[in-house]
């Protein structure tokens, strides 16, 4: 059993989802993270490379919002008018992201495609980290086809968010407002706008390299988690993801998921390729916390305990009846397997596993380490430890309640910078 790592430890981060559409196995579910699209060099690779003059997109969006009732065909239903209004209002703020240069999937060079949306009139654009993390030259394609070179301002692989910057007149920028994702209701309308299959031969053949694609669905759930793995180890879990059945395809990565007020409720980031109609979006409240930090300092500052651990709940699920043979003093919590030297956990005397015990039919299992069961008096499972730690700041002291052997005790740990 490979250890999970604490949600604030030394090497936490998102797996590096490849933009070529290859599914990633996270646990027992294959997830295509963010669905960015990559094409190698060749016919069609530059199909959307046309240069148009930037429109007054801000005015276009405002006019659409103010005049929607008067310009929409009267033979539409009220629901249809709602969707068309959202599209008219939001489209000027949605951009396609083109990334040139070598990537892991195309070392000889090529072009990948994703989506994004305008954050403010200072030229900041929000997209997914995995859309831009491997590329070179980045181009933002605005509503109407205008292309502007963009630079990366900041990235955060834990939440798969990135901020780009373009130098254009403020009148060419139509920022999309954020909704409060905590107030999103299951069953409400969800509208995705982006550029699926935005480049390449298939895109050109079917005309998908033109205006953005709009899909509509509902909020299917709002409590989903996305396990982030690297080298087989769960490093982090993005929680409270919004699940939607609005169609999301390769190239939609980083684009907005909108409510019927044309407000962003999430950033489209993942699909399950073996399923139909199951997509995930990073909640807007997470975006609201992360993006200002990326703009201000290029990264997100997070605390760490400085441990690696395994969840006893997951271990029990894997081992079933054999779990009882390990004789842990508690069936829940985070079993510390390793303490990072020089970390707050090391200075506080937290102890990692002292060895392993062979479980027939399974293999060696770590035993002998401290088992953390609460943070500042709040009981937690092993899966909940990362979020519990990330709720505090760098330099804060937290009290860990743990079992050491059969004895329960409290230990204070100062959280260090990740």
C-alpha positions, 0 to 999 in steps of 0.5 A: 500500500502506497502512502497518501500524502497529507493535504499540506505536505511537502510534495502535494499537487495535481497530477499532470493531466495530459491535454491529448485526451488520454484517460487518467486512472484515479483510484478505480475511475478513469478521469480525463482531467480538464479535456484540453486537446492536443494536435501535432503539427500538420494540416489543420494545426493552424486552422484558427490562426486568423487575425481580426480587429478586436471589437468593443467586447465589453460594450457588446456584452453590456448591450446584450444584457440590456437589450436581450428581451427586445432582440430575441425572437418572440417565437422562443419559449421563456426557457430558450430566451434565458439560454440565448441571453446567457450566451449573448451576454457571456460569449464576449468574455469567453476565450480560446487558449492556444498553446504552441511548443513541445509537450510530453505527448508531442515532444517534436512540437504541436499545438494544444487547445483549451478554454478560459474566461476574462477575469477583469479589465486589467487583462487577466484570463482564468483557465486550467493549469493543465492547459498551459503547464507544458506549453510555450507560446500562448495565444488567446482567441477572443470572441470574433476571432481576434488573437492576442499573445498571452503570458502566464501570471501564476499557476496552482496545480493543486486546484488546476487553476492558472491566470494569464495576462493579455495587453489589450484595450479595456474596451476589449475585455468583458469580465464574467462575474462569479456566483456564490457556488455555496448557493448553487442548487442541485437541479438548477440550469448549468451552461458550458461555453468553450472550444471543444475540439478547437483545432486540427483536421476534425475541427476544421472539417466540422467547423468547430474552429469558429465560434465557441460551442454552447452546451446546456444541462443541470447541476447534477451534484455539488459535493464531488471530490477529485482525487489528485494522484502522482506516481500512484500516490493520492497527493490531494483531493479537490473537494466540493466539485460541481458535477454537471451533465452539460456536455464537456469535451476535449478543449473545454478545459478552463472554460466557464460553467454558468448559471442562468444569470450568466455568472460563473459557478465553476471552471470546467476541468474534468470528465469521466471518459467511460461515462456519459454526461458526467463532468466536473467544474472547480467551484467559483468560491475556490476560484475566488480565493485562488485567482487573486493570489495568483495575480498578486504573487504568482502562486498560492501559499499553503501550510504543511504538517510535513508528513506522509500518511495512509487513511485507516478508512481506506486501509480497512476497505481494502483489507476487509476482515484482515484489518482487525489483525493489525490491532490498531487502537482506532479504526479511523484516522491518518496513520503517519508513515513518514515525517519530513525532516525539519518540518513542523511535525518533526520538531513536534516529535510526530512519529512515522511508521516503525515497520510493516506487517505482512497481510496474507493475500495483500502484502506489507502494510505500514504499522507503528506510526502515530494515528491522527484522529483530530485537529484542534478538537475536530474529529477527522478521518484520514481523508479529511486531514488535508482539508483540515490542515489547509484551513489554517495559515502558515505559522499557525499552531494546531493541536493534533489529537493522536494515538501513539501505541494505545495511548491517546494524547495531544501534540502541538504542531506549528505549520510551516510554508509548503 
